[in-house]
Amino acid sequence: MSRKTIAGVVGLLVVVLGALVGGLAHHDASSPATHDAATGWVDAADLPSQARRVLAEIDEGGPFEYPGKDGSVFGNYEGLLPTEPSGYYHEYTVDTPGASTRGARRIITGRGGELYYTDDHYNSFRRIRR
């Protein structure tokens, strides 16, 4: 490859990477539609009965089935929820019938009152509409 071709490829990579990084840096957690559109919505009435029970327990302040786990800080390491400071999100276990462990279902609460549901252990989320 000639130097001119290499320089062109490098220049193109710089432009593409700059656009990607700029797009990520431009994201603002205060733009509400960004993540809501990506995660979708679910009505609380359409959640499994176990999830509706956990919502009631959250409203009542407990007790919860898994003390020490339920109410613990959710780190949002997957980056699928809006970016917030550490400690903003908390997680609660939603029982999965037949599971011998805590299962994959969780409700995530945000300090601002937002609620999210995942049934695939944080691979996707839907915002809960009450």
BELRA-V289596 format. One record per residue. N is the residue number from 1. PSI is psi in whole degrees, -180 to 180 (NA if undefined). OMEGA is omega in radians with two decimals (* if undefined). NEAR is the number of other ideal C-beta (glycine too) atoms within 10 Angstrom. Layout:
N,PSI,OMEGA,NEAR ; N,PSI,OMEGA,NEAR
This chain:
1,141,3.13,7 ; 2,163,3.12,7 ; 3,-36,-3.13,7 ; 4,-41,3.12,8 ; 5,-44,3.12,9 ; 6,-44,3.14,10 ; 7,-38,3.11,10 ; 8,-43,3.12,12 ; 9,-45,3.13,11 ; 10,-43,3.12,10 ; 11,-42,3.11,10 ; 12,-42,3.10,10 ; 13,-40,3.13,10 ; 14,-42,3.13,10 ; 15,-47,-3.12,10 ; 16,-48,3.12,10 ; 17,-38,3.10,10 ; 18,-40,3.11,10 ; 19,-42,3.13,10 ; 20,-48,-3.13,10 ; 21,-41,3.11,10 ; 22,-39,3.11,9 ; 23,-40,3.11,9 ; 24,-42,-3.12,9 ; 25,-28,-3.11,8 ; 26,-21,-3.11,8 ; 27,135,3.13,13 ; 28,124,-3.09,10 ; 29,-17,3.14,13 ; 30,-6,3.08,7 ; 31,98,-2.94,11 ; 32,-31,-3.04,12 ; 33,-23,-3.04,7 ; 34,-57,-3.08,13 ; 35,-32,-3.13,19 ; 36,-40,3.13,15 ; 37,-35,-3.11,10 ; 38,-33,-3.07,13 ; 39,-27,-3.07,18 ; 40,-180,-3.09,10 ; 41,156,3.01,12 ; 42,135,3.05,18 ; 43,139,3.14,10 ; 44,-36,-3.13,13 ; 45,-21,-3.12,8 ; 46,-3,3.11,13 ; 47,159,3.04,21 ; 48,153,-3.11,15 ; 49,-35,3.14,10 ; 50,-37,3.13,16 ; 51,-39,3.10,22 ; 52,-37,3.09,16 ; 53,-42,3.13,14 ; 54,-39,3.08,23 ; 55,-43,3.11,19 ; 56,-41,3.12,9 ; 57,-39,3.10,17 ; 58,-46,3.12,17 ; 59,-36,-3.10,8 ; 60,-7,-3.12,9 ; 61,20,3.11,8 ; 62,-172,0.07,11 ; 63,160,-3.12,8 ; 64,155,-3.07,16 ; 65,-31,-3.08,16 ; 66,75,3.12,13 ; 67,141,-3.11,10 ; 68,-25,3.06,7 ; 69,-53,3.13,13 ; 70,129,-3.09,21 ; 71,-2,3.13,18 ; 72,160,-3.11,14 ; 73,132,3.03,11 ; 74,123,-3.02,21 ; 75,-13,-3.10,12 ; 76,37,-3.10,20 ; 77,-25,3.12,7 ; 78,-20,3.12,13 ; 79,20,-3.10,10 ; 80,-21,3.08,16 ; 81,161,3.11,22 ; 82,141,-3.13,23 ; 83,125,3.13,11 ; 84,165,3.12,14 ; 85,156,3.09,8 ; 86,137,-3.13,8 ; 87,-5,-3.11,10 ; 88,-40,-3.09,19 ; 89,146,3.05,20 ; 90,152,-3.07,16 ; 91,151,-3.13,21 ; 92,138,-3.11,24 ; 93,134,2.99,21 ; 94,117,-3.12,25 ; 95,143,3.04,17 ; 96,113,-3.13,15 ; 97,133,3.10,8 ; 98,-10,-3.13,6 ; 99,139,3.13,10 ; 100,-5,3.10,6 ; 101,-169,3.10,7 ; 102,-16,3.13,16 ; 103,-170,-3.01,16 ; 104,-4,-3.02,15 ; 105,135,-3.14,21 ; 106,155,2.90,23 ; 107,132,3.12,25 ; 108,131,3.09,21 ; 109,147,3.05,19 ; 110,152,-3.12,17 ; 111,-26,3.14,11 ; 112,6,3.11,8 ; 113,-5,3.13,7 ; 114,151,-3.12,18 ; 115,138,3.12,21 ; 116,150,3.11,25 ; 117,135,3.00,24 ; 118,138,3.07,21 ; 119,10,-3.12,18 ; 120,35,3.07,10 ; 121,58,2.99,12 ; 122,11,3.08,18 ; 123,-23,3.07,10 ; 124,158,-3.14,15 ; 125,150,2.95,25 ; 126,137,3.11,18 ; 127,136,-3.09,20 ; 128,128,3.06,21 ; 129,124,-3.14,11 ; 130,NA,*,9
